[in-house]
Amino acid sequence: MAAVECESKDDTSTELSETPVFSNETVKTIEKHETSGIPLQSSWTFWLDKVGKINRAISGITVEEYKENLTKIYTVNTVQSFWAVFNNIPSASAVQVRYSYHLMRDERYPLWEEPVNQNGGTWRLKCHKSDTEKIWKEMVLAAIGEQFAECVAEADEICGITVSIRDREDLVQ
């Protein structure tokens, strides 16, 4: 399940073109929290979108080609395992430009084409780079805490949250 390593968080740009792993100590901590922590209402999966400079709509890559560029980081089921993962992956501001983090309900792929995502919608928030970390964190916490439930139509659902790192302003959607 593990895919991205960060033994210690720092604010430098992180090369994520390869697929490193969590340290053994971090994996043990996450696994411990999965069995003894406070359960979330839904499991949530962290994904790293390494498509980077490829715009799927413009380049014409297929869904399968896009999936090959996604790296599943970890699926969390408890509050404690969420924090163990969130605090041990590079921060959004340290991720390369044109890369994205996705936090998706259950083990969904971050794809519109997935039938399970058909009841999701979209909104987009451009944010100054200095605000990206705070906005990403607040939106992710609201999602896993099911805080959007009363703001969403009955037939709709929050499928996931994405932060996309861009040259000037980042996107949270």
Residue frames as a rotation matrix with the C-alpha (Angstrom) as fourth column:
MET 1
0.559 0.829 0.000 0.00
0.829 -0.559 0.000 0.00
0.000 0.000 -1.000 0.00
ALA 2
0.437 -0.428 -0.791 2.84
0.226 -0.799 0.557 2.44
-0.870 -0.423 -0.253 0.69
ALA 3
0.607 -0.180 0.774 4.27
0.793 0.082 -0.603 4.46
0.045 0.980 0.192 -2.15
VAL 4
0.478 -0.422 0.771 5.84
0.056 -0.861 -0.505 7.76
0.877 0.284 -0.388 -1.09
GLU 5
0.226 -0.488 -0.843 8.61
0.947 0.312 0.073 8.22
0.228 -0.815 0.533 1.43
CYS 6
0.209 -0.304 0.929 9.41
-0.153 -0.949 -0.276 11.22
0.966 -0.085 -0.245 3.54
GLU 7
-0.119 -0.324 -0.939 11.36
0.816 0.507 -0.278 10.36
0.566 -0.799 0.204 6.68
SER 8
-0.343 0.069 -0.937 11.19
0.672 -0.679 -0.296 14.00
-0.656 -0.731 0.186 7.70
LYS 9
0.604 0.626 0.494 9.10
0.797 -0.449 -0.405 16.78
-0.032 0.638 -0.770 6.24
ASP 10
-0.433 -0.646 -0.628 10.96
0.516 -0.749 0.414 19.75
-0.739 -0.145 0.658 4.86
ASP 11
0.465 0.703 -0.538 10.04
0.052 -0.628 -0.776 22.63
-0.884 0.333 -0.329 2.60
THR 12
-0.515 -0.684 -0.516 12.31
-0.531 -0.218 0.819 21.80
-0.673 0.696 -0.251 -0.32
SER 13
0.284 0.602 -0.747 11.03
-0.959 0.188 -0.213 20.59
0.012 0.776 0.630 -3.68
THR 14
-0.107 -0.224 0.969 10.77
-0.439 0.885 0.156 16.81
-0.892 -0.409 -0.193 -3.68
GLU 15
-0.524 -0.126 -0.842 11.55
-0.836 0.262 0.482 14.67
0.160 0.957 -0.243 -6.72
LEU 16
-0.120 0.588 0.800 8.73
-0.518 0.650 -0.556 12.14
-0.847 -0.481 0.227 -6.89
SER 17
0.113 0.155 -0.981 9.38
-0.986 0.136 -0.092 10.71
0.119 0.978 0.169 -10.35
GLU 18
-0.668 -0.290 -0.685 10.32
-0.209 0.957 -0.202 7.39
0.714 0.008 -0.700 -8.79
THR 19
0.452 0.892 0.017 8.20
-0.346 0.158 0.925 5.42
0.822 -0.424 0.381 -6.36
PRO 20
-0.708 -0.694 0.132 9.91
-0.361 0.194 -0.912 5.35
0.608 -0.693 -0.388 -2.97
VAL 21
0.088 0.728 -0.680 8.28
0.436 0.586 0.683 3.73
0.896 -0.357 -0.265 0.05
PHE 22
0.707 0.178 0.685 7.45
-0.527 -0.514 0.677 4.67
0.473 -0.839 -0.270 3.63
SER 23
-0.491 -0.853 0.178 10.07
-0.727 0.289 -0.623 3.72
0.480 -0.435 -0.761 6.19
ASN 24
-0.445 0.282 -0.850 9.42
0.324 0.935 0.141 0.47
0.835 -0.213 -0.508 8.07
GLU 25
-0.872 0.080 -0.484 8.81
0.457 -0.227 -0.860 2.46
-0.179 -0.971 0.161 11.25
THR 26
-0.723 0.630 -0.284 6.17
-0.654 -0.757 -0.014 4.62
-0.224 0.175 0.959 9.53
VAL 27
-0.350 0.595 -0.724 4.41
-0.449 0.571 0.687 1.57
0.822 0.566 0.067 8.07
LYS 28
-0.616 0.089 -0.782 4.30
0.606 0.688 -0.400 -0.08
0.503 -0.721 -0.478 11.52
THR 29
-0.899 0.285 -0.332 2.84
0.047 -0.690 -0.722 3.10
-0.435 -0.665 0.607 13.01
ILE 30
-0.539 0.725 -0.429 0.18
-0.826 -0.355 0.438 3.32
0.166 0.591 0.790 10.29
GLU 31
-0.368 0.382 -0.848 -0.74
-0.067 0.898 0.434 -0.36
0.928 0.216 -0.305 10.64
LYS 32
-0.816 0.052 -0.576 -1.02
0.573 0.213 -0.792 0.00
0.082 -0.976 -0.203 14.42
HIS 33
-0.796 0.517 -0.314 -3.36
-0.354 -0.819 -0.452 2.97
-0.491 -0.248 0.835 14.00
GLU 34
-0.536 0.611 -0.583 -5.47
-0.632 0.168 0.757 1.06
0.560 0.774 0.296 11.46
THR 35
-0.326 0.388 -0.862 -6.36
0.374 0.890 0.259 -1.53
0.868 -0.238 -0.435 14.09
SER 36
-0.326 0.136 -0.936 -6.67
0.946 0.052 -0.321 0.66
0.005 -0.989 -0.145 17.18
GLY 37
-0.985 -0.171 -0.040 -7.62
0.170 -0.985 0.020 4.14
-0.043 0.013 0.999 15.99
ILE 38
-0.262 0.914 -0.311 -10.85
-0.093 -0.344 -0.934 6.11
-0.961 -0.216 0.175 15.78
PRO 39
-0.396 0.083 0.914 -12.62
0.797 0.525 0.297 4.90
-0.456 0.847 -0.275 12.60
LEU 40
-0.856 0.180 -0.484 -13.52
-0.388 -0.844 0.371 7.27
-0.341 0.506 0.792 9.78
GLN 41
0.156 0.980 0.125 -17.02
-0.479 0.186 -0.858 7.02
-0.864 0.074 0.499 8.28
SER 42
0.996 0.028 -0.087 -15.38
-0.091 0.432 -0.897 6.07
0.013 0.901 0.433 4.95
SER 43
0.215 -0.970 0.114 -11.91
0.683 0.233 0.692 4.92
-0.698 -0.071 0.712 4.07
TRP 44
0.899 -0.031 -0.438 -9.90
-0.273 -0.821 -0.501 7.46
-0.344 0.570 -0.747 2.05
THR 45
0.488 -0.732 0.476 -7.07
0.801 0.592 0.089 6.84
-0.347 0.338 0.875 -0.41
PHE 46
0.390 -0.509 -0.767 -4.17
-0.329 -0.856 0.400 9.19
-0.860 0.096 -0.501 -1.09
TRP 47
0.629 -0.215 0.747 -2.99
0.740 0.461 -0.490 9.25
-0.239 0.861 0.450 -4.71
LEU 48
-0.114 -0.673 -0.731 -0.08
-0.071 -0.728 0.682 11.04
-0.991 0.130 0.035 -6.39
ASP 49
0.855 0.398 0.332 -0.79
0.340 0.054 -0.939 12.12
-0.391 0.916 -0.089 -9.96
LYS 50
-0.044 -0.982 -0.183 2.56
0.176 -0.188 0.966 12.09
-0.983 0.011 0.181 -11.76
VAL 51
0.516 0.258 0.817 1.17
0.835 0.061 -0.547 12.86
-0.191 0.964 -0.184 -15.19
GLY 52
-0.223 -0.732 -0.644 2.84
0.597 -0.625 0.503 16.17
-0.771 -0.272 0.576 -14.58
LYS 53
-0.647 -0.173 -0.743 3.25
-0.301 -0.837 0.457 18.09
-0.700 0.519 0.490 -17.78
ILE 54
-0.929 0.350 0.120 0.76
0.286 0.471 0.835 15.93
0.236 0.810 -0.537 -19.70
ASN 55
-0.520 0.854 -0.026 -2.70
-0.706 -0.447 -0.548 17.40
-0.480 -0.267 0.836 -20.07
ARG 56
-0.633 0.243 0.735 -4.89
0.258 0.961 -0.096 14.35
-0.730 0.129 -0.671 -20.63
ALA 57
0.445 0.894 -0.050 -7.56
0.271 -0.188 -0.944 16.22
-0.853 0.407 -0.326 -22.58
ILE 58
0.554 -0.293 -0.779 -5.07
-0.719 -0.641 -0.270 17.83
-0.420 0.709 -0.566 -24.95
SER 59
-0.457 -0.887 -0.064 -2.60
-0.813 0.387 0.434 14.96
-0.360 0.250 -0.899 -25.32
GLY 60
0.267 0.676 -0.686 -5.26
-0.872 0.472 0.126 12.36
0.409 0.565 0.716 -25.97
ILE 61
-0.833 -0.544 -0.099 -3.88
-0.447 0.768 -0.459 9.78
0.326 -0.337 -0.883 -23.54
THR 62
-0.082 0.829 -0.553 -6.29
-0.030 0.553 0.833 7.04
0.996 0.085 -0.020 -22.63
VAL 63
0.678 0.408 0.612 -7.79
-0.632 -0.101 0.768 6.37
0.376 -0.907 0.190 -19.22
GLU 64
0.918 -0.354 -0.180 -5.50
0.392 0.876 0.280 3.35
0.058 -0.327 0.943 -18.88
GLU 65
0.040 -0.936 0.349 -2.41
0.636 -0.246 -0.732 5.43
0.771 0.251 0.585 -19.72
TYR 66
0.093 0.080 0.992 -3.51
-0.508 -0.854 0.116 8.01
0.856 -0.515 -0.039 -17.15
LYS 67
0.935 0.315 0.160 -4.01
-0.304 0.483 0.822 5.29
0.182 -0.817 0.547 -14.51
GLU 68
0.579 -0.784 -0.226 -0.46
0.704 0.620 -0.348 4.09
0.412 0.043 0.910 -15.11
ASN 69
-0.302 -0.702 0.645 0.82
0.249 -0.711 -0.658 7.52
0.920 -0.038 0.390 -14.03
LEU 70
0.482 0.505 0.716 -1.12
-0.615 -0.386 0.687 7.44
0.623 -0.772 0.125 -10.76
THR 71
-0.591 -0.643 -0.487 0.63
0.007 0.599 -0.801 6.20
0.807 -0.476 -0.350 -7.65
LYS 72
0.638 0.760 -0.124 -1.50
0.074 0.099 0.992 4.93
0.767 -0.642 0.007 -4.79
ILE 73
-0.280 -0.744 0.607 0.09
-0.597 -0.360 -0.717 6.20
0.752 -0.563 -0.343 -1.61
TYR 74
-0.985 0.013 -0.174 -2.08
0.142 0.641 -0.754 4.61
0.102 -0.767 -0.633 1.10
THR 75
-0.061 0.995 0.081 -5.69
0.005 -0.080 0.997 3.92
0.998 0.061 0.000 2.07
VAL 76
-0.947 -0.256 0.195 -6.55
-0.157 -0.159 -0.975 5.10
0.280 -0.954 0.110 5.58
ASN 77
-0.172 0.909 -0.380 -9.46
0.420 0.416 0.806 3.99
0.891 -0.020 -0.454 7.75
THR 78
0.388 0.256 -0.885 -8.85
0.922 -0.108 0.373 5.83
-0.001 -0.961 -0.278 11.03
VAL 79
0.992 -0.031 0.119 -8.13
-0.039 -0.997 0.065 9.37
0.117 -0.069 -0.991 12.17
GLN 80
0.532 -0.839 0.115 -4.74
-0.285 -0.049 0.957 8.31
-0.797 -0.542 -0.265 13.48
SER 81
-0.002 -0.551 0.834 -3.68
0.725 0.574 0.381 6.53
-0.688 0.606 0.398 10.29
PHE 82
0.769 0.280 0.574 -4.79
0.599 -0.628 -0.496 9.58
0.222 0.726 -0.651 8.29
TRP 83
0.900 -0.434 0.026 -2.41
-0.412 -0.831 0.373 11.75
-0.140 -0.347 -0.927 10.32
ALA 84
0.279 -0.834 0.476 0.38
0.055 0.509 0.859 9.16
-0.959 -0.213 0.188 10.13
VAL 85
0.133 -0.186 0.974 0.18
0.961 0.263 -0.081 9.25
-0.242 0.947 0.213 6.32
PHE 86
0.849 0.293 0.439 -0.53
0.426 -0.872 -0.242 12.98
0.312 0.393 -0.865 5.93
ASN 87
0.846 -0.533 0.018 2.41
-0.410 -0.628 0.661 13.90
-0.341 -0.567 -0.750 8.17
ASN 88
0.079 -0.865 0.495 4.81
-0.017 0.496 0.868 11.54
-0.997 -0.077 0.024 6.38
ILE 89
0.321 -0.035 0.946 4.29
0.938 0.151 -0.313 12.46
-0.132 0.988 0.081 2.74
PRO 90
-0.788 -0.609 0.090 5.92
0.616 -0.774 0.147 15.53
-0.020 0.171 0.985 1.21
SER 91
-0.226 0.706 -0.671 3.80
0.258 -0.621 -0.740 18.63
-0.939 -0.340 -0.042 1.75
ALA 92
0.630 0.553 0.545 1.84
0.673 -0.038 -0.739 19.93
-0.388 0.832 -0.396 -1.22
SER 93
0.884 -0.312 -0.348 4.23
-0.381 -0.912 -0.152 22.88
-0.270 0.267 -0.925 -1.50
ALA 94
-0.080 -0.970 0.229 7.14
-0.578 0.232 0.783 20.44
-0.812 -0.070 -0.579 -1.87
VAL 95
0.219 0.245 0.944 5.57
0.517 0.791 -0.325 18.53
-0.827 0.560 0.047 -4.76
GLN 96
-0.773 -0.592 0.226 6.77
0.468 -0.292 0.834 19.27
-0.428 0.751 0.503 -8.28
VAL 97
-0.392 0.595 -0.702 4.91
-0.631 -0.729 -0.265 21.75
-0.669 0.339 0.661 -10.44
ARG 98
-0.244 0.500 -0.831 2.19
-0.892 0.221 0.395 20.06
0.381 0.837 0.393 -12.56
TYR 99
-0.782 0.038 -0.622 1.82
0.210 0.956 -0.205 17.17
0.586 -0.291 -0.756 -10.09
SER 100
-0.042 0.838 0.543 -1.27
-0.724 -0.400 0.562 16.63
0.689 -0.370 0.623 -7.92
TYR 101
-0.995 0.007 0.099 -2.30
-0.068 0.682 -0.728 14.91
-0.072 -0.731 -0.678 -4.73
HIS 102
-0.179 0.977 -0.118 -5.76
-0.502 0.012 0.865 13.36
0.846 0.214 0.488 -4.64
LEU 103
-0.924 0.099 0.369 -7.61
-0.276 0.493 -0.825 12.13
-0.264 -0.864 -0.428 -1.57
MET 104
-0.448 0.749 -0.488 -10.43
-0.613 0.140 0.778 9.91
0.651 0.648 0.396 -2.78
ARG 105
0.147 0.623 0.769 -13.24
-0.952 0.300 -0.062 8.20
-0.269 -0.722 0.637 -0.88
ASP 106
0.847 0.122 0.518 -12.69
-0.119 0.992 -0.040 4.43
-0.519 -0.027 0.855 -0.52
GLU 107
-0.166 -0.939 0.301 -10.19
0.282 0.247 0.927 3.22
-0.945 0.238 0.224 -3.13
ARG 108
0.796 0.560 0.231 -11.60
0.404 -0.206 -0.891 5.17
-0.451 0.803 -0.391 -6.05
TYR 109
-0.336 -0.815 0.472 -9.37
0.933 -0.221 0.284 6.32
-0.128 0.536 0.835 -8.84
PRO 110
-0.191 0.238 -0.952 -9.41
0.141 -0.953 -0.266 10.10
-0.971 -0.185 0.149 -9.38
LEU 111
-0.984 -0.091 0.156 -11.14
0.155 0.021 0.988 9.72
-0.093 0.996 -0.006 -12.76
TRP 112
-0.425 0.873 -0.241 -14.43
-0.812 -0.485 -0.326 11.11
-0.401 0.057 0.914 -14.06
GLU 113
-0.270 0.286 -0.919 -14.81
-0.757 0.527 0.386 7.96
0.595 0.800 0.074 -16.13
GLU 114
-0.971 -0.085 -0.222 -15.15
0.067 0.798 -0.599 5.75
0.228 -0.596 -0.770 -13.04
PRO 115
-0.197 0.980 -0.033 -18.83
0.284 0.089 0.955 4.84
0.939 0.178 -0.295 -12.57
VAL 116
0.080 0.200 -0.977 -18.50
0.983 0.144 0.110 5.24
0.163 -0.969 -0.185 -8.80
ASN 117
-0.723 -0.418 -0.550 -17.63
0.515 -0.857 -0.026 8.94
-0.460 -0.302 0.835 -9.33
GLN 118
-0.572 0.517 0.636 -20.74
0.629 -0.221 0.745 9.72
0.526 0.827 -0.199 -11.41
ASN 119
0.531 0.823 -0.204 -22.54
0.759 -0.354 0.547 11.41
0.378 -0.445 -0.812 -8.48
GLY 120
-0.081 -0.642 -0.762 -19.65
0.770 -0.526 0.361 13.79
-0.633 -0.558 0.537 -7.87
GLY 121
0.919 0.292 0.264 -19.47
0.392 -0.737 -0.551 17.32
0.034 0.610 -0.791 -9.18
THR 122
-0.090 -0.995 0.053 -16.67
0.965 -0.100 -0.242 19.81
0.246 0.029 0.969 -9.30
TRP 123
0.991 0.129 -0.031 -15.62
0.133 -0.971 0.198 23.17
-0.005 -0.200 -0.980 -8.00
ARG 124
0.214 -0.965 0.153 -12.24
0.845 0.104 -0.525 24.84
0.490 0.242 0.837 -8.30
LEU 125
0.960 -0.011 -0.279 -10.41
0.167 -0.777 0.607 27.20
-0.224 -0.629 -0.744 -5.99
LYS 126
0.340 -0.890 0.303 -7.28
0.412 -0.148 -0.899 29.02
0.845 0.431 0.316 -7.13
CYS 127
0.959 -0.024 -0.281 -5.03
0.258 -0.328 0.909 29.85
-0.114 -0.944 -0.309 -4.22
HIS 128
0.559 -0.819 0.128 -1.82
-0.727 -0.558 -0.400 31.75
0.400 0.130 -0.907 -3.70
LYS 129
0.123 -0.602 -0.789 1.12
0.037 0.797 -0.602 29.44
0.992 0.045 0.120 -3.10
SER 130
-0.784 -0.450 0.427 1.48
-0.357 -0.236 -0.904 30.81
0.508 -0.861 0.025 0.43
ASP 131
-0.209 0.810 0.548 -2.07
-0.957 -0.053 -0.286 29.63
-0.203 -0.584 0.786 1.21
THR 132
-0.022 0.241 -0.970 -2.03
-0.670 0.717 0.193 26.23
0.742 0.654 0.146 -0.52
GLU 133
-0.789 -0.376 -0.486 -0.94
0.047 0.752 -0.658 24.17
0.612 -0.542 -0.576 2.50
LYS 134
-0.872 0.472 0.126 -3.58
-0.253 -0.216 -0.943 25.61
-0.418 -0.855 0.308 4.81
ILE 135
-0.074 0.895 -0.441 -6.43
-0.982 -0.143 -0.124 25.38
-0.174 0.423 0.889 2.28
TRP 136
-0.209 -0.075 -0.975 -5.48
-0.501 0.865 0.041 21.80
0.840 0.497 -0.219 1.26
LYS 137
-0.938 -0.216 -0.271 -5.31
0.111 0.553 -0.826 20.69
0.328 -0.805 -0.494 4.89
GLU 138
-0.677 0.733 0.068 -8.63
-0.488 -0.377 -0.787 22.33
-0.552 -0.566 0.613 5.83
MET 139
0.035 0.712 -0.702 -10.43
-0.991 0.118 0.069 20.87
0.132 0.692 0.709 2.80
VAL 140
-0.419 -0.265 -0.868 -9.04
-0.253 0.953 -0.169 17.39
0.872 0.149 -0.467 3.40
LEU 141
-0.997 0.055 -0.044 -10.04
0.056 0.234 -0.971 17.51
-0.043 -0.971 -0.237 7.07
ALA 142
-0.360 0.924 -0.131 -13.54
-0.799 -0.377 -0.468 18.67
-0.482 -0.064 0.874 6.12
ALA 143
-0.018 0.330 -0.944 -13.82
-0.822 0.533 0.202 15.80
0.570 0.779 0.262 3.63
ILE 144
-0.605 -0.262 -0.752 -12.72
0.057 0.928 -0.369 13.00
0.794 -0.265 -0.546 5.97
GLY 145
-0.954 0.282 -0.103 -14.85
0.072 -0.117 -0.990 14.52
-0.291 -0.952 0.091 8.75
GLU 146
-0.456 0.807 0.376 -17.89
0.873 0.324 0.365 14.46
0.172 0.494 -0.852 6.43
GLN 147
-0.501 0.190 -0.844 -18.36
0.397 -0.817 -0.419 18.21
-0.769 -0.545 0.334 6.99
PHE 148
-0.906 0.152 -0.395 -19.67
-0.410 -0.550 0.728 18.77
-0.107 0.821 0.561 3.46
ALA 149
-0.819 0.564 0.105 -22.62
0.571 0.819 0.055 16.38
-0.055 0.105 -0.993 3.93
GLU 150
0.008 0.902 -0.431 -25.19
0.693 -0.315 -0.648 19.08
-0.721 -0.293 -0.628 4.67
CYS 151
-0.121 -0.129 -0.984 -23.95
-0.417 -0.893 0.168 21.25
-0.901 0.431 0.054 1.78
VAL 152
-0.928 -0.273 -0.252 -24.39
-0.350 0.416 0.839 18.58
-0.124 0.867 -0.482 -0.89
ALA 153
-0.043 0.953 -0.299 -27.63
-0.972 0.029 0.233 17.60
0.231 0.300 0.925 -2.60
GLU 154
0.369 0.298 0.881 -29.07
-0.696 0.716 0.049 14.28
-0.616 -0.631 0.471 -1.45
ALA 155
0.969 0.059 0.238 -28.17
0.103 0.784 -0.612 12.38
-0.223 0.618 0.754 -4.64
ASP 156
0.579 -0.811 0.082 -24.66
-0.305 -0.309 -0.901 13.88
0.756 0.497 -0.426 -4.80
GLU 157
0.897 -0.348 -0.272 -21.55
0.405 0.404 0.820 13.05
-0.175 -0.846 0.504 -2.83
ILE 158
0.535 -0.834 -0.134 -18.02
-0.823 -0.551 0.141 14.21
-0.192 0.034 -0.981 -2.16
CYS 159
0.958 -0.211 -0.197 -15.86
0.107 0.893 -0.436 11.72
0.268 0.397 0.878 -4.05
GLY 160
0.240 -0.937 -0.254 -12.53
0.970 0.220 0.107 13.36
-0.044 -0.272 0.961 -3.28
ILE 161
0.889 -0.141 -0.435 -10.38
-0.064 -0.980 0.187 16.45
-0.453 -0.138 -0.881 -2.95
THR 162
0.481 -0.743 0.466 -7.42
0.864 0.310 -0.397 17.38
0.151 0.593 0.791 -5.17
VAL 163
0.622 -0.412 -0.666 -4.54
-0.121 -0.891 0.438 19.82
-0.773 -0.192 -0.604 -4.87
SER 164
0.653 -0.388 0.650 -2.75
0.755 0.278 -0.593 20.57
0.049 0.879 0.475 -8.15
ILE 165
0.177 -0.703 -0.689 0.55
0.378 -0.598 0.707 22.39
-0.909 -0.386 0.160 -8.04
ARG 166
0.717 0.135 0.684 0.90
0.693 -0.248 -0.677 24.96
0.079 0.959 -0.271 -10.81
ASP 167
-0.188 -0.885 0.425 3.44
0.801 -0.389 -0.456 27.60
0.569 0.255 0.782 -11.84
ARG 168
-0.582 0.001 0.813 1.66
-0.163 -0.980 -0.115 30.65
0.797 -0.200 0.570 -10.42
GLU 169
-0.218 0.603 0.767 -1.40
-0.976 -0.116 -0.186 29.76
-0.023 -0.789 0.614 -8.38
ASP 170
-0.995 -0.092 0.033 -2.24
-0.094 0.994 -0.061 26.27
-0.027 -0.064 -0.998 -7.18
LEU 171
-0.246 0.954 -0.173 -5.66
-0.666 -0.037 0.745 24.63
0.704 0.298 0.644 -7.54
VAL 172
-0.920 0.191 0.342 -7.72
-0.137 0.659 -0.739 22.92
-0.367 -0.727 -0.581 -4.87
GLN 173
-0.359 0.823 -0.440 -10.79
-0.863 -0.113 0.493 21.16
0.356 0.557 0.751 -6.21
